[in-house]
Each structure stands twice: as C-alpha cells, then as structure tokens.
Amino acid sequence: MSKFLNLSFENKVALVTGAGSGMGLITAQAFAAEGAAVALADSNETAVREAAEKLSASGHKALAVSCDVGDEQQVEALVERTVSAFGRLDAAFNNAGVQSPAIETADASGEEFERVNAINLRGVWNCMKYELIQMRKQGSGAIVNNSSLGGIVGLPGRAIYHATKHGVIGLTKSAALEYAARGIRINAICPGTINTPMVAEMLAKEPEAMKEILRDQTIGRLGEPEEIASAVLWLPTRE
Amino acid sequence: MNFSFQNQVALITGAASGIGLATARAFAEAGAALALVDVNPDALRSAANELASVGRSNIPIICNVADENEVAAMVQQTMSTFGQLDIAFNNAGIHAPVAETADALGEDFDRVIAINLRGVWNCMKYELRHMRKRGSGVIVNCSSQSGLVGTAGLGAYTASKHGVIGLTKSAALEYAAKSIRINAVCPGSTDTPMVANALANEPETMKAVMKEIPLGRLGKSEEIASAVVWLCSPGAAFMTGQAIVPDGGYTAR
C-alpha cells in the first residue's frame, strides 16, 4: 500500500469527545478498528461507558470518561486520564457539540447563547488547550475539530450555532499556525446534515425547518456518520 | 452616490476612539443624529463634545456591550431620544494578550468572547427588535481580517471575529425579507489606539503583521469608516450577509 494511504493507528492513542453517539461514536469505533487505543468522552456517562465496554469486549483498548467539555477542569482531567491510561496522545477529535432550537435573533435568549457557546466553542478551545500541552511535549500529534457547514455559511434562525461553528474554524486556523513548526497538525471538518441522533431530534422537533435544510442537500440524502469518520481518520494520518 | 443620512439615526458602539470615532464623525458629517456608545466615560464625553460641533445632534451612552441588560437600556435610550433607529455599527471590541493555545487563559478567552461576540449578538438582538417593527434598517458588525484567516497567538480573538461573520450571515438571512440589511466589515491592521497598544506591548508580533500587508502600511480609521458608511448607503442596497475586507491586501495573498 502507498504510504500515503496507510490509515493504520496501531500503537496510537486517540481521544474522541461526544463519543456516546452519532459521529463521535462511529469515529471512536473506527479509530479502534484501525488499532488505536481510544479514550471516549461524553457528558452522557451511560452511553459512553456502554460504548467503551463493547469495544473492550471485542479486544480493543478503550477508556470511558464522563466529561462536560464546557468545564475546563473536567477537560484537563480527561486528557490526564487518557495519558495516564495509554501513555501518550496522537489524535484528538473534538466533536462534542449541541444544536439550538431555530429562533430569529431578536427573540433568542442570552442563556441559550451561553449554553451553546460553552459547549461548541469554549469546549473545543478547552480540549485543544490540554491536548496541545501534551502534544507539544511529544512534538507530535493531530487534532480534528468538528465545525459544520454552519462554520462556512449562514442559516436563518441559527445565528448562535453558526457563530460558534465559524468560531471553531477561527480557533483551528490560529492554533494550526501556532503549532505547525512543532509537528502538530490541526484541521477542522465541516459536516453537512448527517444522520445522527442530534439531527433526528431536530427532524422530530422542527419538521418544517428540517424540510428546508434537506431540500438544499444537493446530493439528495443525509450524510452518514461513517462518511464523516472516514474523513476524520484520514486527516491525522501522515505515513 | 448619495451619502446623505439627513433625518436618520445611527448608533455606534465603541464610538469613543479609533474606527468607531472615525465612523461617528463620518455619519455626523453626512447629517445623521448619533447615539455614541462606549464603556469609557471620559473618552466618550470628549468624543460627544467634538462631534456636537459637526452633526445634527448626539447623545453619549455609557454601556458595556457584554451586558445584555445594559444593551437593552442603551437601545431603549436611543429610541426614547430620537424615536427611530436607522443604522447600527456594532464596533466595540478588544484584543487579548498574545499567547499560544496551550498557554492561554480561560478568563481571557471568556472576556474576548463576551465583548467581541456576545456583545455583537446583544446589540443586534435589541436593534433588530426596533428595525423589524419598522420594516427597515441597516446593521454593520465589526469583524476583522481575523474573521477570515488565522494568526498564531490570537486563537480567542480569531474565534470571536469568525463568529461575528457567522452571526452576520445567519441574521442577514433572517431579516432580508423584512428589508433589514446586515453586513460585516473586516478591517486589517488599522491605525487605532487598540493597534497602537498592541504595537507597544508586542512589537515582534506587529512587525510580522506589518511585513505582510501588501499596501505596506496600516489602514486609516477613516478608510474603514468609509466602507461602513457605504454599506449603510442606498448604493449598497443589494448587499446583505457579506463580509467586506479593507485590509491593505492582507487576505488576498
């Protein structure tokens, strides 16, 4: 196989946030299938414990960590537990995020702004900060931050979500420039509308808004989480 | 091109200095009545005094844009004084100390996001309540070249300014059918007190930035004001949800 198409993560350590469901879960499983030891973090402790137990039962190295990424101290502990369990950190997928109900800006609440910002933007920053403290010690590592189509374009009723996802791209670019010379690569992925529990919930709660979003998916279907996981696994590879 | 804003009311945050002050002066000269908003009372008073001799009339309003209640009161005071709101330039913003992400402080991240991102959102929210009632209005949000590209050591600032573009695009789509236009301006490094401060504190970073401006100089506040005034003019009636970039060519490379 060409060295540019080697997706093996044998002897590598991967950390995935929001690993209890959707893109995070599928990506964590994909890292494990390619040989990585995986730390699965999620604010839903039950979901992430079950996911890690399944991986362990089929012979993979997996660690479940209950973590609210909006809380800097919990994130610090997450990275510490990952490194003390597996010795290093090679790849991180900062994926945990929340949607916000559609509402025009003049009617939206400040509490909702703070909730979404804490998880989607400060959460990614928290994760990068402690991952990078470890990776710069190693002089190696790759980070993928989960932005969104919402990081590139606008959508009526979704200003807060789109602001946070634009922000993730900003964090990604600045941090990438900071660490490029030290062997650490940082990229973002911008999924469109993907077949995940988050989108299923939106479909159920806001059928009208979702109908419009789906109409605009040129390819005529939702994306599958496996298609995002495929891109995420490709980004950290270098040999 | 018609740059007369006679009988119009413009609200400007961060109006006491730099790009905000230059923009306030430009609107005053074009005949608009002004709500001058800033967190610094002394600088705001002297700006209001200076502009009183130029334009129709102005009121200075002391306001921390990060505080939603203060913003609600600030827009209310503008409405009760002038009875209408035609134009808003949400310009107030701050820089954070340069630090790589692994060494940056959570407190600095929160402060920059609170003023630069939540602050713009707070202002838009209450401005839009009046503009949608009337079915007209123009908003310009101050992003930055950092809303489009990254800079090492400026993670939180870059995130906040990218976020402003996200807010701008989504809100523009929300209110386009109600005849309210919302755009962002993305200044490059401009000769303002904020940049002078950065130059003094971090000469190495600034030297690196200056080297990469194709026009070979800092922008002038008046050049940014000119773009803002144009975005608010009838000549820009077909522009909404955009980020325009007076940056000396920095992001063209």
Contacts between the chains, C-beta under 8 A, distances in Angstrom:
chain1	res1	chain2	res2	distance
A	72	B	106	5.0
A	104	B	128	7.8
A	104	B	171	8.0
A	104	B	174	4.7
A	104	B	175	7.6
A	105	B	121	7.2
A	105	B	124	5.5
A	105	B	125	5.6
A	105	B	128	5.7
A	105	B	167	7.7
A	105	B	170	7.6
A	105	B	171	4.8
A	105	B	174	6.1
A	105	B	175	7.9
A	106	B	124	8.0
A	106	B	125	5.7
A	106	B	126	7.8
A	106	B	128	4.0
A	106	B	129	4.7
A	106	B	132	6.0
A	108	B	125	6.7
A	110	B	68	4.8
A	110	B	118	7.7
A	110	B	122	7.3
A	113	B	118	6.1
A	113	B	121	5.9
A	114	B	118	7.7
A	117	B	113	6.6
A	117	B	117	7.5
A	117	B	118	7.3
A	121	B	113	7.0
A	121	B	159	6.1
A	121	B	163	7.2
A	122	B	106	7.8
A	122	B	109	6.5
A	122	B	110	7.3
A	122	B	113	7.3
A	125	B	101	7.3
A	125	B	109	5.8
A	125	B	155	6.9
A	125	B	156	7.1
A	125	B	159	7.1
A	126	B	106	7.5
A	128	B	101	5.4
A	128	B	155	7.9
A	129	B	101	5.6
A	129	B	102	5.8
A	129	B	104	6.7
A	130	B	102	7.9
A	132	B	100	7.8
A	132	B	101	5.5
A	132	B	102	3.9
A	133	B	102	4.6
A	136	B	102	6.0
A	150	B	166	7.1
A	151	B	162	7.9
A	151	B	166	7.2
A	153	B	169	6.3
A	154	B	166	6.7
A	154	B	168	7.4
A	154	B	169	2.6
A	154	B	170	3.9
A	154	B	171	7.6
A	154	B	172	6.4
A	154	B	173	5.2
A	154	B	241	6.0
A	155	B	170	5.7
A	155	B	173	6.6
A	156	B	170	6.4
A	156	B	173	4.2
A	156	B	174	4.2
A	157	B	170	7.4
A	157	B	174	6.4
A	158	B	170	5.4
A	159	B	121	7.2
A	159	B	166	7.2
A	159	B	167	5.0
A	159	B	170	3.8
A	159	B	171	5.2
A	159	B	174	7.2
A	160	B	121	7.2
A	160	B	167	7.9
A	162	B	166	4.0
A	162	B	167	7.2
A	162	B	169	6.7
A	162	B	170	4.6
A	163	B	117	6.2
A	163	B	121	7.1
A	163	B	163	4.0
A	163	B	164	7.3
A	163	B	166	4.0
A	163	B	167	4.5
A	163	B	170	7.6
A	164	B	163	6.7
A	164	B	166	7.5
A	165	B	166	6.5
A	166	B	147	7.9
A	166	B	162	4.2
A	166	B	163	5.2
A	166	B	165	5.6
A	166	B	166	3.2
A	167	B	113	8.0
A	167	B	117	7.1
A	167	B	159	3.9
A	167	B	160	6.8
A	167	B	162	5.2
A	167	B	163	4.0
A	167	B	166	7.1
A	168	B	159	7.3
A	169	B	162	5.6
A	170	B	146	7.1
A	170	B	147	7.3
A	170	B	150	6.7
A	170	B	155	7.6
A	170	B	158	3.9
A	170	B	159	4.1
A	170	B	160	7.5
A	170	B	161	6.6
A	170	B	162	3.2
A	170	B	163	7.1
A	171	B	101	7.6
A	171	B	155	5.3
A	171	B	156	7.8
A	171	B	158	6.7
A	171	B	159	4.6
A	172	B	150	7.4
A	173	B	149	6.3
A	173	B	150	2.7
A	173	B	158	6.5
A	174	B	101	7.5
A	174	B	150	3.9
A	174	B	151	5.6
A	174	B	152	6.3
A	174	B	153	7.3
A	174	B	154	5.4
A	174	B	155	4.4
A	174	B	158	4.3
A	174	B	159	7.7
A	175	B	100	7.9
A	175	B	101	4.6
A	175	B	150	7.6
A	175	B	155	5.6
A	176	B	150	6.5
A	177	B	150	5.1
A	177	B	151	6.8
A	177	B	152	4.2
A	178	B	100	4.5
A	178	B	101	6.1
A	178	B	152	4.3
A	178	B	153	6.5
A	178	B	155	7.5
A	179	B	100	7.5
A	179	B	101	7.9
